[in-house]
């Protein structure tokens, strides 16, 4: 299971019991969108090649509100 914790500057990730941080700039470069408009599903796809996606994608802007 992958756990994502979003804030204004990036995302804390727990993936296969490994904790790491994806900085805002890295996410924007990888997705080619401004950070607030990136979705949680897009971030999951950076972390996991074949993620289990459930529910509707949510924009980071809406998550950190």
N, C-alpha and C positions, 0 to 999 in steps of 0.2 A: 504494500500500500504506500502511496505517495502522499505526503502532507505538505501543503503550501500555506505559508503565512505571509500575507502581503502587508507592506507599509509604503510610505511615500518614496522611499529610496531603493526598494527592491523587494526580493522575495526570499524568505528563509525556507529551505527545502529539506525534507527528510525523505530519502529514497533508498530503499533496501538497507535500512538502519544506518545510513550515512547522512550526516547533517552538513549542509553547505549553504552558501548564499549566492543568489543571482542578483547582481547589481542592476539598477534601472537602465544604465547605458548599454549594458550587455544585452538585455532583453529587447530594448528598442532596436539595436543593431541587428539582432537575430530575426526579429519579426518584421522589421521595417515599418513600424508604426510608432506613434507617440505612446509612451508608457500608459497613460490613463485609458487609452483605447484598446490596449491589448486585452485578450480574454484569458480567463483561468485555463481554458482548454488549450490555448496556444502555448502558455507556459508549460503545461503538462507535456506537450509534444516536444518541447526543448529537452525536458528531463528524461522522458521515457519514450523510446522509439515506437512502442505500440501500447499507448495508455488505454485504460478502461475509462471511457468518457460517459458520464451520466448527467442527466438534466440539461438544461439550457446553458450555453456559455455565458459567463458574466464578465463584464468589463471591470478592469481593476478600479477604475474611477467609481463604479457602483459598489465594489467590495469595501474600499477604504473610506468611501463617502465622506 
